Amino acid sequence: MSGLYSDDILDRIARANDIVEVVQGYFPLKRAGKDFVALCPFHAEKTPSFTVSPSKQIFKCFGCGRGGSVFNFVMAKENATFPEAVRILADRAGIELRRDPGAEKRAGTRKKLRDVMAWATRYFVAGLKHPTAGTPGREYLENRGITQRSIETFQVGYAPDGWDNLTRAAARESIPTEMLETAGLVIRRDDGSGCYDRFRGRVMFPILDALNRPVGFGGRALGENPPKYLNSPETPLFHKAEALYGLPQARAAIETDRRVVVVEGYFDVIMPHQTGFGGIVATLGTALTDEHIRALRRYADEVVIVFDNDLAGQRAADRGMELFLAHDVRILMTVVPDGKDPCDFCAEHGAEAFRARINEAQDAFKYKWDLVQTDLEAASNPAARQRALETMLGSVLRAPSLAQQDLRLQRDLILSHMSRTIGIPEATLRSEFSRLRRSSRRSAAGTEVGSNLPASATRGRRWPTERELLTALVCRPSRLDEVAGTLPPDRIETSEFRRLYEALLENPSGRDGDIESIVRGVEDPDVAALAVELFERGEAIASCRDEADTGPGPLARALDDALEILQGMEIEADLAARSRAARENETDDTGALRKFAEARVQRQGFLPPSARRRGTTEP
């Protein structure tokens, strides 16, 4: 959030910098009704989708998804941090900046955590350079063919063997053990006698955020002792499903080519860089997620997913299609030949051979279809061929992007793309798709396709309910205190919604129906864009209110219902956990489970806000 500056000063700067005037200082806008439009400066397009609202003082691109306040726009256009954007706009308006001591104190803990991570990075770098203790790390990197220049570029380090080397070094620097534990650098002993270092005897790879700040670490064991790779745990700074290794080092090349290559390992990033291929990043032991795509979409129009072998490619084909369907970015897929990984391939054949392989990457649809065709060619009867086609269309049918009825145009474009890619008439695909969709609806007993996504989708069971909750809160932040007392942020499962929830809680000055007051202090551009998107959705929901409706209104009901559903899910999860524990312990806990089941039905201990707030008539 705003951190160093008070809400009053941010409000003053925002009022002095009309967003239309600021944007027009960079490129011309064209009036379109009550708003202004232009070609988006953040991605290539031929039809204007970039919109600026003078009444709401926000911008939104309906193509790439960027959005937010005037501060977020300057951050994106100037590649600036939030404080830098504040200074730019303050200078533009001739406003003297004064820091808010209270806000500075609130930001202190997070800043201290970043300082600890920066210190740890320097500690591990020094560990690799140590003439004796760092020898095993240096020898390992030399055997892997990693040059000194690459070591410095990626700030590779080493954690020598020993249970408390880092802990003792931190004590000499007066760094509290509690801060080390919060940063994920140490682990508390079970007997409560202190902590021991998480990383020992490992080559260390600092994981940086987009602003080049260390948020976590990955450690590679020198022997074969498991685990071979150990990452930082989830911390206030590090979220595994969002982090990408090598992004700051690759950013310039990605923005130049508008293409990013995604691999699976630290060395699979470092070696291509070393041989001359720069636009490459790695996930951290996870499949590519929606959060990753949202981050990469800011820099690239094309994402190439690289796998080490054909089996991995087969497992990821459906996921690649889901990402293609859910995001405005082209997804391509390829496999490194001869069973090699990108590191070994680049070390043996060089960057140009790797680039040629990337240039031959297939569209996600084509990649999936080639796998399906293997079955088609082996199929000896029409029924087997029909099953293969159903497999292809079933992947499309289950895609998150088709979970709403209002996406017919997108569905038609998808089927048209499929027809061109796999060479089957569009009419045939359309007919078969409609048949499968009807069948899926019947099996779901009337539930709209996509409302219960399959296990392979990244959106969990709570996602639709959490979306309803955050939509209502973005529009009605006056209810935040009430909701926070029932639902703390760590109980929001979807990371994108959790970050937005935390941002809302950090901004007590947000006003109902005023999106600019909510997003003007949000540093994270993805969170700001999500807030704008949900606000527009909530406004549309509120506008559907029937004139005869004298109750709390659709947004209030959506919020109350979402809270009750989430509470019910947690009760059910708790009941399931108790049942498993009883079975595993072979204990007769039937009576306790029966009582808990009754409590689940009666929702004991939970009173919905609607029952506490009788007579509310907000929209």
C-alpha positions in Angstrom: 0.0 0.0 0.0 1.0 3.7 0.2 3.4 2.9 3.1 5.4 6.1 3.6 2.7 8.7 2.7 -0.5 9.6 4.5 -3.9 9.2 2.9 -4.4 12.9 3.0 -1.3 13.6 0.9 -2.1 10.9 -1.6 -5.6 12.3 -1.9 -4.3 15.8 -2.5 -1.8 14.5 -5.2 -4.6 12.5 -6.9 -7.0 15.5 -7.0 -4.2 17.7 -8.4 -3.4 15.2 -11.2 -6.5 14.5 -13.3 -5.9 11.1 -14.9 -7.1 12.2 -18.3 -4.6 15.1 -18.4 -1.8 12.8 -17.1 -2.4 10.1 -19.7 -2.7 12.7 -22.5 0.7 13.9 -21.5 2.0 10.6 -22.9 -0.3 10.0 -25.9 -3.6 11.3 -27.3 -7.0 10.1 -26.1 -10.2 10.1 -28.1 -13.6 10.9 -26.5 -16.0 7.9 -26.4 -19.2 8.9 -24.6 -18.4 9.7 -21.0 -15.0 8.1 -21.2 -11.8 8.3 -23.3 -10.1 5.5 -25.3 -6.8 4.8 -27.0 -4.7 2.0 -28.3 -3.2 0.4 -25.2 0.5 1.4 -24.6 1.2 -1.8 -22.7 0.4 -4.4 -25.5 0.1 -4.4 -29.3 -3.5 -4.0 -30.6 -5.3 -2.6 -33.6 -8.6 -1.7 -32.0 -8.6 0.6 -28.9 -9.3 -1.2 -25.7 -7.5 1.2 -23.3 -10.2 3.3 -21.5 -9.8 6.2 -19.1 -12.7 7.2 -16.9 -12.7 10.9 -15.8 -15.6 10.3 -13.4 -13.9 7.4 -11.6 -10.4 8.6 -12.1 -9.2 5.2 -13.2 -7.8 3.5 -16.3 -8.6 0.0 -17.6 -7.4 -2.0 -20.6 -9.9 -4.6 -21.7 -7.2 -6.3 -23.7 -4.3 -6.9 -21.4 -6.2 -6.4 -18.2 -4.1 -3.5 -16.7 -5.9 -1.0 -14.7 -5.8 1.3 -11.6 -5.4 4.8 -10.5 -3.2 7.6 -11.8 -0.4 6.3 -9.6 -0.6 2.9 -11.1 -0.5 4.3 -14.7 2.6 6.3 -14.0 4.2 3.2 -12.4 3.5 1.2 -15.5 4.5 3.9 -18.0 7.7 5.0 -16.2 8.6 1.5 -15.0 8.7 3.2 -11.5 8.1 2.0 -8.0 5.1 3.4 -6.1 7.1 6.0 -4.1 8.7 7.1 -7.4 5.3 7.5 -9.0 4.1 9.6 -6.0 7.1 11.9 -6.3 6.6 12.3 -10.1 3.0 13.3 -9.7 3.8 15.5 -6.7 6.4 17.4 -8.7 4.0 17.7 -11.6 1.5 19.4 -9.2 4.0 21.3 -7.2 3.1 19.6 -4.0 5.7 19.2 -1.2 5.9 15.7 0.1 5.9 14.9 3.8 6.1 11.4 5.1 3.5 10.2 7.6 5.3 8.8 10.7 2.3 6.5 11.4 2.3 5.1 7.9 6.0 4.6 8.1 5.7 2.6 11.3 3.0 0.4 9.7 5.3 -0.3 6.8 8.3 -1.0 9.1 7.8 -4.7 9.6 7.6 -5.5 6.0 10.6 -3.3 5.3 12.6 -5.1 8.0 11.7 -8.4 6.4 13.0 -7.2 3.0 16.2 -6.0 4.7 16.6 -9.4 6.3 16.2 -11.1 2.9 18.8 -8.7 1.3 21.2 -9.4 4.2 20.7 -13.2 3.7 21.5 -12.8 0.0 24.7 -11.1 0.9 25.5 -13.7 3.5 25.1 -16.6 1.0 27.1 -14.8 -1.6 29.9 -14.4 0.9 29.6 -18.0 1.9 30.3 -19.1 -1.7 33.4 -16.8 -1.8 34.8 -18.1 1.5 38.2 -19.6 0.7 37.5 -22.9 2.6 33.9 -23.2 3.6 32.7 -22.2 0.1 34.9 -24.7 -1.8 32.2 -27.4 -2.2 29.8 -24.9 -3.7 32.4 -23.4 -6.1 33.5 -26.9 -7.2 29.9 -27.9 -7.9 29.1 -24.8 -10.0 32.4 -25.3 -11.9 31.4 -28.9 -12.7 28.0 -27.7 -13.9 29.8 -25.2 -16.3 28.6 -22.1 -14.6 30.8 -19.1 -15.1 31.8 -16.4 -12.6 29.8 -13.8 -14.6 26.7 -15.9 -14.3 27.2 -16.4 -10.6 27.4 -12.6 -10.1 24.4 -11.9 -12.5 22.2 -14.3 -10.5 23.8 -13.6 -7.1 24.3 -17.4 -6.6 25.6 -18.2 -3.1 26.3 -21.1 -0.8 25.1 -22.2 2.7 27.9 -24.2 4.3 27.1 -27.3 6.4 26.3 -26.5 10.0 23.1 -26.3 12.0 23.3 -22.7 13.0 25.8 -20.8 10.9 23.2 -18.3 9.6 21.5 -18.0 13.0 24.8 -17.1 14.7 25.7 -14.6 11.9 22.4 -12.9 12.3 22.8 -12.6 16.0 26.1 -10.8 15.4 24.1 -8.3 13.3 21.4 -8.0 15.9 18.8 -9.5 13.6 16.0 -11.1 15.8 15.4 -14.8 15.5 11.7 -14.2 15.1 12.4 -12.2 11.9 14.6 -15.0 10.5 11.7 -17.4 11.2 9.2 -15.1 9.5 11.5 -14.9 6.5 11.6 -18.7 6.3 15.4 -18.8 6.9 15.3 -20.8 10.2 13.1 -23.6 11.6 12.0 -23.7 15.3 12.9 -26.9 17.1 10.1 -29.1 18.3 11.3 -29.0 21.9 11.2 -25.1 21.9 15.0 -24.9 22.6 15.7 -22.5 19.7 16.0 -22.6 15.9 18.2 -24.2 13.3 19.1 -23.1 9.8 16.7 -24.2 7.0 19.4 -24.2 4.3 22.6 -26.2 5.0 25.2 -27.6 2.6 23.4 -26.1 -0.5 24.1 -23.9 -3.4 21.7 -21.0 -3.0 19.6 -19.2 -5.6 17.9 -16.0 -4.5 14.4 -15.6 -6.0 13.7 -12.0 -6.8 10.5 -10.1 -7.5 9.9 -7.9 -10.5 11.5 -5.0 -8.7 14.7 -7.0 -8.2 14.2 -7.6 -4.5 14.9 -11.0 -2.9 11.7 -12.6 -1.6 12.8 -16.2 -1.2 15.5 -18.8 -1.9 16.0 -22.1 -3.6 18.8 -24.4 -2.4 20.4 -27.3 -4.3 21.9 -30.1 -2.3 25.4 -31.0 -3.4 24.9 -34.7 -2.8 21.8 -36.8 -3.5 20.3 -36.4 0.0 16.6 -35.5 -0.4 15.2 -33.1 -1.1 17.5 -32.3 -4.1 16.0 -28.8 -4.3 14.6 -27.0 -1.3 12.6 -23.7 -1.6 11.6 -21.1 1.0 8.3 -21.8 2.6 5.3 -19.4 2.1 6.1 -16.1 3.8 4.6 -12.6 3.7 7.0 -11.9 0.8 7.2 -15.3 -1.0 4.4 -17.1 -2.6 5.5 -20.2 -4.6 2.6 -20.2 -7.0 3.4 -16.6 -8.1 7.2 -16.4 -8.1 9.3 -16.8 -11.2 13.0 -17.3 -11.1 15.1 -15.1 -13.3 12.4 -12.5 -14.1 14.5 -9.4 -13.4 17.4 -10.7 -15.4 15.2 -11.7 -18.3 12.9 -8.7 -18.4 14.8 -6.6 -21.0 14.9 -9.5 -23.5 11.3 -10.4 -22.9 10.1 -6.9 -23.5 12.2 -6.7 -26.7 10.9 -10.0 -28.2 7.5 -9.8 -26.5 8.0 -13.5 -25.9 9.0 -15.4 -22.7 10.2 -18.9 -22.4 9.2 -20.8 -19.2 11.3 -23.8 -17.9 11.4 -25.8 -14.7 14.8 -25.3 -13.0 17.4 -22.8 -11.8 20.1 -24.1 -14.1 17.7 -24.2 -17.0 17.5 -20.4 -16.7 21.2 -19.7 -15.9 22.8 -21.8 -18.7 20.7 -20.3 -21.6 21.5 -16.8 -20.3 25.1 -17.8 -20.1 25.1 -18.9 -23.8 23.2 -15.9 -25.0 19.5 -16.7 -24.7 18.1 -14.1 -22.2 14.3 -14.2 -22.3 13.8 -17.2 -20.0 12.3 -17.8 -16.5 11.5 -20.8 -14.4 8.6 -21.9 -12.2 9.5 -23.2 -8.7 8.5 -26.8 -8.7 4.9 -26.0 -9.8 3.0 -25.9 -13.0 2.6 -22.6 -14.7 -0.3 -20.8 -12.9 -2.8 -18.1 -13.7 -0.8 -15.8 -11.4 2.4 -16.5 -13.4 0.5 -15.7 -16.7 -0.9 -12.4 -15.3 2.6 -11.3 -14.3 4.2 -12.3 -17.6 1.4 -10.8 -19.7 2.7 -7.4 -18.7 5.9 -8.0 -20.7 5.0 -10.6 -23.4 2.3 -11.5 -25.9 3.6 -15.0 -26.3 4.6 -17.6 -23.7 6.6 -20.7 -24.7 6.4 -23.6 -22.2 9.5 -25.9 -22.5 9.5 -29.5 -21.1 12.3 -31.9 -20.6 10.6 -34.9 -22.1 7.5 -36.0 -24.0 5.8 -37.4 -20.9 6.0 -34.1 -19.1 4.6 -32.4 -22.3 1.7 -34.8 -22.3 0.9 -34.1 -18.7 1.0 -30.3 -19.4 -0.9 -30.2 -22.7 -4.3 -29.7 -21.1 -2.9 -27.1 -18.8 -1.4 -25.2 -21.7 -4.8 -25.2 -23.4 -6.5 -23.9 -20.3 -4.0 -21.0 -20.0 -4.5 -20.2 -23.7 -8.3 -20.1 -23.2 -8.3 -18.1 -20.0 -5.8 -15.4 -20.9 -5.2 -12.9 -23.7 -1.8 -14.3 -24.5 -0.6 -16.9 -27.0 0.6 -20.2 -25.4 3.1 -22.4 -27.3 4.7 -25.6 -26.2 7.8 -27.6 -27.1 10.0 -30.4 -25.8 13.8 -30.5 -25.5 15.0 -33.4 -27.7 17.0 -36.4 -26.8 15.8 -36.4 -23.2 17.9 -33.4 -22.3 16.9 -30.4 -20.2 17.4 -26.8 -21.4 20.6 -26.5 -19.4 22.4 -29.5 -20.9 21.0 -28.7 -24.4 22.3 -25.1 -24.3 25.7 -26.2 -22.9 26.1 -28.7 -25.7 24.5 -27.0 -28.7 24.5 -23.3 -27.8 21.9 -20.5 -27.7 21.1 -20.5 -31.5 20.1 -24.1 -31.5 17.9 -23.5 -28.5 16.4 -20.5 -30.2 15.6 -22.6 -33.3 13.9 -25.1 -31.0 11.8 -22.3 -29.5 10.9 -20.9 -32.9 9.5 -24.4 -33.8 7.2 -24.4 -30.7 3.6 -25.4 -31.4 0.4 -23.6 -30.6 -1.1 -25.2 -27.5 -4.0 -26.5 -29.5 -1.7 -28.0 -32.1 0.5 -29.5 -29.5 -2.5 -31.1 -27.8 -4.0 -32.3 -31.1 -0.7 -34.0 -32.1 -0.9 -36.0 -28.9 -4.5 -36.9 -29.6 -3.7 -37.8 -33.2 -1.4 -40.5 -31.9 -4.5 -42.1 -30.6 -6.4 -41.3 -33.8 -3.8 -43.0 -36.0 -3.8 -46.1 -33.8 -7.6 -46.1 -33.7 -9.1 -48.9 -35.8 -12.8 -48.0 -35.5 -15.0 -44.9 -35.6 -15.8 -45.2 -31.9 -12.2 -44.9 -30.9 -11.8 -41.9 -33.2 -14.9 -40.3 -31.7 -13.4 -40.7 -28.2 -10.2 -38.9 -29.3 -12.1 -35.9 -30.6 -14.2 -35.8 -27.5 -11.0 -35.7 -25.5 -9.9 -32.6 -27.4 -13.2 -30.8 -27.1 -13.6 -31.9 -23.5 -10.5 -29.9 -22.6 -12.0 -26.8 -24.2 -15.4 -27.4 -22.4 -13.7 -27.6 -19.0 -11.7 -24.4 -19.5 -12.3 -21.7 -16.8 -12.8 -19.0 -19.6 -16.0 -20.8 -20.7 -17.5 -20.9 -17.2 -19.9 -18.0 -17.9 -22.8 -17.9 -20.4 -21.8 -14.5 -21.7 -18.7 -15.8 -23.4 -20.3 -17.2 -26.6 -18.2 -15.0 -28.8 -15.0 -16.3 -27.2 -16.2 -19.9 -27.6 -16.9 -19.3 -31.3 -13.4 -17.8 -31.8 -11.9 -20.8 -30.0 -13.7 -23.3 -32.2 -12.7 -21.3 -35.3 -9.1 -21.4 -34.1 -9.3 -25.1 -33.5 -10.8 -25.7 -36.9 -7.8 -24.0 -38.6 -5.3 -25.7 -36.4 -6.4 -29.3 -36.6 -8.1 -29.3 -40.0 -11.6 -30.4 -39.0 -14.6 -28.3 -40.3 -15.8 -25.8 -37.8 -19.4 -26.9 -38.2 -18.4 -30.4 -37.1 -16.6 -29.1 -34.1 -19.5 -26.8 -33.2 -22.1 -29.6 -33.4 -19.9 -32.0 -31.3 -19.1 -29.3 -28.8 -22.8 -28.5 -28.3 -23.6 -32.2 -27.8 -20.9 -32.5 -25.1 -22.0 -29.3 -23.4 -25.6 -30.6 -23.2 -24.4 -33.9 -21.8 -22.2 -32.1 -19.3 -25.1 -30.0 -18.1 -27.3 -33.0 -17.6 -24.7 -34.8 -15.6 -24.3 -31.7 -13.4 -28.0 -31.7 -12.7 -28.6 -28.3 -14.1 -25.4 -26.7 -12.9 -23.8 -24.3 -15.5 -20.7 -25.7 -17.1 -17.6 -24.5 -15.4 -19.2 -23.7 -12.0 -17.5 -26.9 -10.7 -14.2 -27.0 -12.4 -12.2 -30.2 -12.6 -9.3 -31.0 -10.4 -6.8 -30.1 -13.1 -8.0 -26.4 -13.0 -6.2 -24.0 -10.8 -9.4 -22.4 -9.5 -10.5 -24.3 -6.4 -13.9 -24.9 -5.0 -13.8 -21.7 -3.0 -12.9 -19.5 -6.0 -16.4 -18.4 -7.1 -17.5 -17.6 -3.6 -14.3 -15.7 -2.8 -14.8 -13.7 -6.0 -18.3 -12.8 -4.9 -17.0 -11.7 -1.5 -14.2 -9.5 -2.9 -16.5 -8.0 -5.5 -18.8 -6.8 -2.8 -16.0 -5.6 -0.6 -14.4 -3.6 -3.4 -17.7 -1.8 -3.9 -18.6 -1.6 -0.2 -15.3 -1.3 1.8 -17.3 0.1 4.8 -18.1 -3.5 5.7 -14.4 -4.5 5.9 -14.1 -4.3 9.7 -17.2 -6.4 10.1 -16.0 -9.1 7.6 -12.4 -9.1 8.9 -13.7 -10.1 12.4 -15.1 -13.2 10.9 -12.7 -14.0 8.0 -9.0 -13.2 8.4 -6.9 -12.9 5.2 -5.1 -16.2 5.7 -8.4 -18.0 5.2 -8.8 -16.7 1.6 -7.5 -19.6 -0.5 -7.1 -17.9 -3.9 -3.8 -15.9 -3.8 -5.0 -13.1 -6.1 -8.1 -12.5 -3.9 -6.1 -12.8 -0.7 -3.7 -10.0 -1.9 -6.6 -7.8 -2.8 -8.2 -8.5 0.6 -5.0 -7.5 2.4 -4.7 -4.4 0.3 -8.3 -3.4 1.2 -7.6 -3.9 4.9 -4.5 -1.8 4.7 -6.5 1.1 3.2 -9.1 2.3 5.8 -9.9 5.4 3.8 -11.5 3.5 0.9 -15.0 4.8 0.3 -18.1 3.0 -0.8 -18.6 3.4 -4.6 -15.3 5.2 -5.0 -12.8 2.9 -6.7 -10.2 5.6 -7.0 -10.0 6.0 -3.3 -9.3 2.2 -3.0 -6.7 1.7 -5.8 -4.7 5.0 -5.5 -2.5 3.5 -2.8 -2.1 0.0 -4.2 1.5 -0.6 -5.3 1.0 -4.0 -6.9 -0.3 -3.4 -10.5 -2.0 -6.8 -10.7 -4.0 -6.1 -7.4 -5.0 -2.7 -8.7 -6.2 -4.1 -12.0 -8.2 -6.9 -10.2 -9.8 -4.2 -8.0 -10.9 -2.3 -11.0 -12.2 -5.4 -12.7 -14.2 -6.5 -9.7 -15.6 -3.0 -9.1 -16.9 -2.9 -12.6 -18.5 -6.3 -12.0 -20.0 -5.2 -8.7 -21.5 -2.0 -10.2 -23.2 -4.1 -12.9 -24.6 -6.4 -10.2 -25.9 -3.4 -8.2 -27.5 -1.9 -11.3 -29.7 -5.0 -11.7 -31.6 -4.2 -8.5 -35.4 -4.4 -9.0 -37.3 -1.3 -8.1 -39.6 -3.4 -5.8 -36.5 -4.7 -3.9 -36.5 -2.9 -0.5 -34.1 -5.3 1.1 -30.4 -5.1 1.6 -29.7 -5.2 -2.1 -27.8 -7.6 -4.4 -24.3 -6.7 -3.3 -25.1 -7.0 0.4 -26.8 -10.3 -0.1 -23.9 -11.5 -2.2 -21.5 -10.6 0.6 -23.6 -12.3 3.3 -24.2 -15.4 1.2 -20.5 -15.7 0.4 -19.5 -15.5 4.1 -22.0 -18.1 5.0 -20.9 -20.5 2.2 -17.2 -20.1 3.2 -18.0 -20.8 6.8 -19.9 -23.9 5.8 -16.9 -25.1 3.7 -14.6 -24.7 6.7 -17.0 -26.6 8.9 -17.2 -29.4 6.4 -13.4 -29.5 6.0 -13.0 -29.6 9.8 -15.5 -32.5 10.0 -13.7 -34.4 7.3 -10.3 -33.9 9.0 -11.8 -35.2 12.3 -13.2 -38.2 10.5 -9.8 -39.0 9.0 -8.1 -38.6 12.3 -10.6 -40.9 14.0 -10.1 -43.6 11.4 -6.3 -43.2 11.4 -6.2 -43.4 15.2 -8.7 -46.3 15.2 -10.7 -44.6 17.9 -14.4 -44.7 18.4 -15.2 -41.1 18.0 -18.7 -41.6 16.7 -20.4 -39.5 19.3 -18.2 -36.6 18.9 -18.5 -36.7 15.1 -22.3 -36.9 15.4 -22.3 -33.8 17.5 -20.0 -32.0 15.1 -22.3 -32.9 12.2 -25.2 -31.5 14.1 -23.2 -28.3 14.7 -22.5 -28.1 11.0 -26.2 -28.2 10.1 -27.1 -25.6 12.7 -24.1 -23.4 11.9 -23.4 -23.1 15.7 -21.2 -20.2 16.6 -21.8 -18.4 13.2 -24.3 -15.6 12.8 -24.4 -14.3 9.3 -24.0 -10.5 9.0 -27.5 -10.3 7.5 -28.9 -11.5 10.8 -26.9 -8.9 12.7 -27.8 -6.0 10.4 -31.5 -6.1 10.2 -33.1 -3.3 8.1 -30.0 -2.5 6.0 -31.0 -1.1 2.6 -27.7 -0.4 0.9 -27.6 -1.3 -2.8 
